């Protein structure tokens, strides 16, 4: 691949983005922006704010030991060009046209035997084939007879980008967004004891062709279209636990369990909650079932039973419980202690459903006195690396290969390199992280920065996206999916975007939404590092930048990085500063020394500002990237920014990083931590009695004071009378 001059490389990338932002509005009328509505919303029920999507409360997407049909494997696929305007049209008026275009592909009787097959999870357009376009997916599968009279939920990990779904010819609905999960209640469409068929229409509009999708324009990664994450079905009784969310504290946990009843008559429901110890070792590291982490014979650390009251027909409610945990093991990258929550649902005193979640006790915060990060009360500063959600190497034996990550082993190969490089933080691409990465980061011990793909947004595209509500939906879906992952410390809300007030308003809206849905992570953006006085991070918790001094712009790496950090700190004297990218490509052997020098000079210039030092304010320095990766940037096929070469060997920059970074993370499976604590529920009844005690005390004081005053006044009068008589 021919090497572009640094300034030309950056300028071309930036200029193309700006031109797309200017040209597309001129080419499209305001009516061209999609009016297809987000499908996720919130309802307040019994004082609790509950997320709903497609008619059901948003469920957990973590593995559950329930009746399950795994729909991964080979699916029939029919790639085809699709009408993007039709795909983004309001379904009430567009569905009949979509069915006409389908020509029967959604029907069980359609003959798809001549279609090729593709792996799910996977992609129908892996590189080096041209990205974009759409495809129909079909799969038939058997449903056991014992699934009769069960509530059945169909779950998709992710489909990129717009999915319309049918089961046995019944239209289920649609979902927009390429990296987040969604689910449907398919109880009425499933046929137990028979062959069933799922049909999925996937459209993936090419980036740079329209402004009303997220991301919209020129991006520096590959646009993998298709069913990119797992698909499965779960069967439960009519009353079940949809999800359990844990808000961790250093001395306990608050738990919210969302319950749902599909149809059925009103009945009393109780919820049992057990907090169990967990142990991660090499034998269960990649096992998705949370229950596999509980040591054999382990007893609950704390238990509580909560009355949910009467749950009505098609009813949803949420129960809350709090636990105090003394001498608990806290989660950190250096010591990733975990716990397992077991939820049991009792209907008419009979156990009908169980749900398991892993969680960790940790608190990430900004020091109220100094501009530094605190994890569990201690100052932290992370050496980090970015990686793409892409399978291992862009090339094997000289032949290009690409594809989404599909197995834990794919992630382990990446994390072994990260561990050898002594990093503690991983920036997980420019979109919500792969759930497999989060599972392993929890268990091994890595801090995670994940984000939504507001990538190179402009004032115009911020307005279009936020008006449509798709970034808000993506953020809420990411928050809800990843609520119980202690590894996720940061939520990124935009990357290298332009615009002043438009960007700041969008970031403020997203920050407030993140606080309302989650509230246990810090928010930030990745602003351009050559504009260190950019003030649009004001609504956010940290101020993040991408710094390419000596690469895309001057001055050179060392002085440029130091000067930018000083300016950023002066702009935000109370916020931690985060370097979210610094790096350089290594397109040839001749580039390797310059790549190493940029890493060394940039990091050594940043190191005196790390916020673990008395006057420090820098919370992270993140190299871009761990491995080479496929890109759709014009004139470039593979970006050679990796610390590792395609054959898996470290480049000189990788060896330099290992020498400079402090390490200490990623050892969870070797440490074999068995979490312990002394726990007890924080009983609402006890709190109620305490309140009554305070109320009684207040009443006594309130009555005593006027009584004393009255008594004093009477005594004064008596004294006065005595004086008068005498």
N, C-alpha and C positions, 0 to 999 in steps of 0.2 A: 504494500500500500504506500503510495507516495506520501511523504511527510509534508504537511502544510507548515508554513512559517507561523510562529506562535501568535503574533498580533493578527495575522490574517485569519488564522484558525478561529480565534475568539471573536474578532470583528465580524467575520462571516456568519458565525452562529448567532450573534446578537442582532445583526442587521436583518437576517432572515426572519427572526422572531418578530422584530418590530414591523417589518414589511407585511408579514402575515396579519398582524394586528391592524394595520392600516388598510390593506387591500381587501381583506374579507368583508369588512363593514360596507365598503363601496360596492361589492359584488352582490350583497345580500340585502334584501329589504327587511325592515323590522319584523314583518310577518313571517320571515323564514326561520326565526328562532323557535325552537320546539316549545310546545305548550304541554308536552307529556309530563304529568305530575309525578313527584316522588310518591312512593308507596308506603313510606314509614311515617308514623305520626305518634303523638303522645296523648294519653287520656289520663285524667285524674279520677281515680276510683278509691273511695274510702280514705282520701287524703294522700294517697300514693300516686306518683307519676309513673305510668306504665307505658312502655313502648309497644305499639301494635304495627303489624305489617300483614297485608293480605288476609285480614279478618281474624288473626290470632295474635296473642302476645308473642313478641319476639323471643324465640326459644334459645336455649344454650346450643352452641354448635360444637362443643367439646364432646369427646367420645363418652358414651354412656353404655353401661352393661345392661341394655334392654334388648328386647327382640329387635333384630336389625337385619336389613338386607343391604349388603354392600353392592353398589351399582358401578363400581370401578371396573375397568377392563376394556374390552374392545366394543366400540359402538360403530354402527354404520354412519357414514358421513357423506354429504353431498355438497361440496363447496360451490358457491355460485355468487354472482354479483347481485346485490339487493338494492332496493330503492331506499336510500337512507332517510329521505323525507317521510316515507311511509313508516319506517321503523320508529321514527320519533314523533309520529302523529298521535293525537289523542285516540285511545282505543275505542271509545264509543262510536267514533265515526270511521275508524281505520280498520277495525277487525275484519269486516267483510272483504275489504280489499286485500288484506293479508291472507285470508283464506283463499281468495281467488288466485293470488300469486302462488300459494302453496300447492295448488293443483292436487290436493289429496294427500300430501306428505304427512299431514297430522293424523290421518286415519289409520287405525290398526291394520286394515286390509291392504294398505298400499304395498306394492311390491318393491322392496328396497334391496333385493338380493344381488343386484348388479352394482350397488354402491361399494366403494372401498371402505375399509375400516380404519379407525384411529384409536389410540389409547385415550382413555379418560381416567384420571386427569391427564391433560396434554393440550395439544394445539393442532389446528388444521393448517396453520401457515408458519411452521418453524423456519428460521433462516437456514439457508440463504434464499428461500422462496420469497416472493413478494408478499409483503404484509398487507392486511386490509381485506375488504370483501366480507362475505358472510358464508354461512353453511347451515344446512339442516342436519341434526343429529337424531338418530333413532336407536332404541334398544328395547328388546323384549326380555322378559324375566318372569320367573315363577313366583307366586305368592303362596305361602303355606296356608292350608285350610284353617289352622288354629289362629290366623289373623282375623277371622270372622269376629265381629262384635268388639273389635279393638279400635282405638283412635289412632290413625296412621298419619304421620307427618313426613313429607318429602323434603329433604334438605340438600341444598347446593352450597358448596364452599365458595365458589365464584364462577361466573361466566362472563367473558369479555366479548361484547360490551353490553348489548341489549339482548335480553332473552325473552322469548314468548314460549309458553310451555303448555303441552297437552298430555293428559294421561288417559289412555283408552278412548281417545277422541274427545274428552272433556277439556275445555279450555280452562286452565288454572289461573292465568294472569301473566304479568310481565315483571321484569326487573331491569333497572338501568344502573350500570356501574361495574367496573371490571375486576375489582379485587375484594369485594365484601360479600358476605353470605346472605341467603334468603331462604324462606321455607313456605310451604303450603300445607294446609290440612287437606288430605286426599282421601279421607275416609269414604266419602260418597262415590269416588271415582274408582277405587281399587276393587279388584275382583279376586277374593281369596279362593285358593284351590284351582287357579287357572293361570294361563299365560297373560301377562299384562304388557302394555307397550307405552313407553315414554317417547314423545317427540319434542324436540327443542329447535326453535328457529333462532339462530344467533346472527346478529348483524354487528359488524365491527367497522364503523365508518373510518376511513383513512384519516389519520391526524393531518391537520393543515388544510382540510377541505371545508370545515365549518367551525363556528365558534360556540355552539351550544352543547358540546360534549366536554367531558372532563377526563383526561386532559384534552386540550383542543388543538395544539399546534406542534411545532417542532420540538421533539423530545430526544433525549440522549439515551434511549434504551429501545428494546425490541417490543413491538406491539403484538404480543401473542394472542391471537384470536381463538375463541372456542371455550370448551368446558375445561377450565384450567385447574380446578381443584376438585376434590372428591364429591361424589353424589351418593346419598344413602337414604334409606327409609327406617323410621323407628315406629314401633307399635307400643302403645300404652293403654291402660284402662281409660275410661271416659274422664276420670278425675286424675290429674297428673301435675307434677311440678314442671313448669315450663323452663324456669331458670332459677339460679341462686346467685346472688351478687354479694361479694364480700368487700366491705370497706375496712382495710387493715389499720390498726393502730400499733404502737409499740408495746402496749399493755393489754391488747385485746382485739376484738373484731366485732363489727356490726354486720348483720346478715339480713338480707331481704330475699324472701322466696316468693316467686310469682306462681300462683296456682291457677289452673284453668279446668273447667268442666265443659266437655262437649256434650251438648244436650243434657239428658238426665234430669231427674227431679231434685229439688233442693234437699241437701243432706248435710249433716255436720261433718266437718273435716278438721283433723288435727295434723300438725307437722312435728316430727321428731328431728332434732338436730344433734349430730355428734361431731365433735372435732377430734380427729384421730391423728396420731403421729405418722410421719412419712419417712421413708429411707430410699434414696436413689443410689443404685449401684450399676455396674455394667450389665447385669442381667435384666433389669427393667428400664434402663435408660430410654429406650426407644419404644416402649410399650405405651400405647395411647391411653389405656384404661387407668384412670386415677386410682382406682381401688388396688391396682397392682403395686402401688407404692407403700401400702399399709403393711408393716411387718406382721408376720404370722403371729396370731394370738394377742395382738395389741389391743389394749382396752382404750376406750374413749378418754381423752384428756378432760373434756367437759361435755355435758349433755343438757338438753333443754327440750321441753315439749310445749308447743304453742297451739292454742285453740284458734282456728281460722274462722269459726262460726259456720253459718249455713252458706254453702256455695250453690248458687242457683243455676238454672238451666242456661247453658252457654255463658256461664259466669266466669269472671276473672277477679281475683283478689290478690293482695300481697300481705304477707305476714313478716313481722320484724322481730329480731332477737339480738341481744348483745351479750358478749362474753368478756369477762375479765380473765386475763392470762398472766400469771406471775412467773417470772424466771423463764420467759419464752425465748426461743431461738429466733433471731431476726434474720431476714433475707438480705444478702448483699452479694455482689459478684464474687467476693472472696470467700463467702460462707453462705451458700444458697440453701438455707433451711426452708423446708416446705411443710405444710400441713394438708390434711385431706378433710374436706367437709362431706359428711354423709347426710343426705336429706331423705327422710322417710315420710310418706303421705299415708295417713290413715283415714279411711272412709267408713263411717259407721263402725269404728273401732277395729277395722280390718286393714292390714297393710296392703296397699294397692300399687304403690309406685316408689321407686328409689332414684335418686340423682346424686352424682358425685362430682366434686370440683376440687382441684388443688389450689392452694393459695399460699402466699407468704406474708409475713408481718414486716412491713418496712414503711418508711416515710421519707419521701423526697421533698425538699423544701428549699426556699431561698432564705438565707440568714437575715433576720430582721435588722441586724446591726451592720453587717458587712456584705458586699456583693459577691457572695460565694454560695456554692451548692452545699447542702447538708443532706447526707443520707443517714438516717437513724441518729441524727444529732451530730454527726461527725463531718468535718469538711472533706469533700471528695473532688478530684479532678481526674478526668478520664482521657487516656490515649485511645483513640478509636479508629475504626476502619469502616468504610462503606462497602456494601456488597449488593449485587443484583439478584433478584429471585430467578436465577437461571442455573441450569444444570451444569455444574462443575466447570467444564472448559468450553470456550468457543471453538476450539479445534482439537481433534484427536488424530494422531498419526498424520498430521498435515491436512486432514479433510475437515472442513467446517461442519459443526454440529451445534444445534441449539435446542432449547425446549424448556418448559417450566419445570421447577423443582417438583418432584412427585413422591419421594420417599424420605424417611429420616436419614438414611445413609447419604443421600445427596447433600443434606445439610451438614452432616457430621464431617464430610470431606472439607467443607468450607470452614467449619469451626476448628478443625484440627490445624488448619493453616493460621487462623486467627490466634489460636493459642500459642503456636510457635512464634508468632509475631509479637506476643506479649501485650495484646490489646485487652481493654476492659469494656469498651462500648462498641456497639455495632449500629451503624445507620442503615436501616433496612430498606434500601432502594428509595424510590420517590412515591411509593404508594403503600397502603396497609400491608404489614408484614405477612409472610407466609405463616400460617398457624404452626407448622412443623418447626420453624425457626423459634417461635416463641416458646413452644413446649420444651425444646432443648435448652434454650437460654435460661428458662426458669430452673431447670434441673442441673445444668452444668455451672451456671453463674456468669451471665453477661448482661450488662445494661443495654437497653434497646431504645433507640430513637426511631419511631415510626411516624408516617405522615400520610396526608391525603394528597392526590396528584394535582394540586394547583401549581403547575409548573410553567414558568415563564408567562405568567398572566399579565395582562395589560389593563389600563382603566376600563376599556370597552369590555374585555372578556370577564373581568371581575364582575361587572354589572350584570352581564347576561347570565353567568353561572349562578350568582347569588340570588338573582330574581327567580331563576328556575328552582333553586333549592337543592340541587344535586350535591354540591359540596357539603351542605348541612347533613343531607342523608348519609353520605359516605362517612362523615365524621361520627355521626351517631351510630352507624352500623359497626364501625371500627371500635368505638368505645364499648358498645354492648358486647361485641364478640370477645374483646380482650380484657374485660373488666378484672378478671381474677388472675391475670398474669403479672406476678411481681416484677418480672424483668423489665417490663415497659415503664420507663421512667419519664419519657418525654413524648409529647405529641406535636409534630410539626404541622403547620397550617398553610405554608406556601414555600416555594423555592424560586429564587432568582427572578422575582417579579418586579414590574415597574408600576408607576402610579403612586401618588401621595395619599390624598385623603381617601380615594377609592380603595386603595389597598388597606389603609389603616382601619377603615370602617368595616371591611370584610373580615379582617383579622379580629377586630373587637367582637363582631357577631359570632365568629367561630369560637373564640376564647370563652365567651359567655355560655355558649351551647356546651362546650366541653366541660365547663364547671358544673352545669346543670345535670349532665348525663353521668359524668364520672367524678371529677374533682380531686383525684388522687395523683395526678401527673402534672408536670410543668409543661407549659405551652411555649412555642417559639416558632420562628421562621428561619429560612436560610436566605438572607439578603445578600446583595452583591458586596463583596469585600472591598472593591475599589470605591465604594461609597460608605465608608465607616461612620459618617455622620448622618446616615439615613435614620430618621426618627420614627418610622412606621412600626417599630417593635414596641411602642409605648403601651399598647393594651396587653402585652404578653409578659410571661414570667422571666424569660431569658432573651437575650439579644444574640441571634445567630447570624453567621456570615460565611460565605465561601471566599477563601483568600488564595488567589493565584498570583502572588507577587513574584516577579522574575520569570513568569511563564506567559500569562496573557496580557499583563500590564506591569509597568514599573512602579517604584524602583525595584531593586533586586530583592530576592526572597527574604534575607535577613532583615535589612533595614525597613523594607516595605511592610513586612508582617508586624514588626515592632511598632512602627509608626501608626499603622491601622488599628492595632490593639489599643494604643494610647488614645486615639481619637474616639474609638468606640466606647471606651471607658469614660471619657469626658462627656460623651453624649448620653450615656446611661450609667451614671456613677453608682446607682443602687441595684443594678441588675448584673448577674453573672454574664460574661461574654462567652459565646460558644463558637469555636471554629468548626464548621460542619463539613467543609471540604478544603483541603489543600493537596496539590498533587501535580503530576506531570506524566505525559505519555512516554512510552519507550518503544517506539515503532521499529527500532533496529538495535543491534548490539551497540552501535555508536551512541545511542541515546541513553544507555543505561547509567553511565557515570553522571550525566546531567540530572537524570531522575533522582539518583541517590543524593546528589548535592542539594537539590531543591528540598528534599525531605529533611536532610540534616540541618540546613541553614534555617528553614522555616520553623522546625520544631525547637531548635536551640534558641531561636529568637523569642519564641512563645513561652518557653519553659520558665523564665523568671517571673511570669505573670500568673502562673497556675495558682488557683485559689486555695490550695493547701498551704501556701506560704503566707506569712503574716500580712503582707500588703497585696496579696494576689486577688485577681478577679476573673481569671480564665477557668471555665468549668470543663472544657473539652477541646481537644485538638484531633480532628478526624481526617485520616488520609483517604483520598479518592483514587483508587479502589483496591479491594483485596485481589480480585482476579480481573483479567480482561473480560470484555462483554460485547455482545452484539448491539449495534446501534442502527438507527434509521436516519442519522444525520447525513445530509447530502455529501457524496464523495467519500464516505467512510463506511466500511462494513463492520470492522471490529475495532473497538477502542482498547488500546494497549496501555491503560493506566495502571494495570495490576502490579501489586508487589510480587506476584507470582507469574511465571511464564506459563504458556499453555500446557507444557509437559508436567507441570506441578512443582517445578524447582523454583526456589526463591530467586528473584532478581537481586542485584546488589542493594537496591532500595529496601527490599524485604529484610535482608540481613541487617541493614542500617536501622530499620525500625525496631527489630528485635533487640538491638543493642541499646537504643535510646528509651524505649517504652518500658514501664516498670512491671507490667504483668500482674500475676496473682489471681487472675480470674479463670473461669472455665474448668475448675477442678472438682466440681460437685460429685461426679460419679466416683472419683477416687477417694474423696473424703469420707464417703459413706455416713453422712450425717443422719442420725436418728433424732428427729425433733422431739423435744420434751417441753413441758410447762405444767404448772399447777393452775387448773382452770375452774371457773364457776360462772354460772349465768348471772347477769345483772338483772335481777327480777323486777319487772314492772311493779309488782305488788309492794316490794320493799321500797321502791322509789315513791310509790303512792303514799305509804305510811310515813315516809320521811317528809313528804310534802305536807301531809296532814299535821305532822308534828310542828313544822315550820309555821303552818297556818294557825295552829292553836297558840303557839308562842307569840305570834304577831297579834292575835286577838287579846291575849292576856296583857301584853304590853300596851296595846291600844286602849284597853279598859282601865288599866292600872294608872296610867298617866293622868287622865282627867279625875280619877278618884283621889289621887294624891293632891292634885290642885284644889279639888273641892274641900278636902280635909284641911289643907293649909288655910284656905279662905275662911272656913268655919272657926278655926283656932284664932285667926286674926280678929274676927268679929267678936268672939268671946272676950279676947283681951281688951278690945276697944270698949266693949260694954262695961267691963270691970273698971276700966280707967274712968269712964263717965260716972258710974255709981259712986265711986270713991271720991 
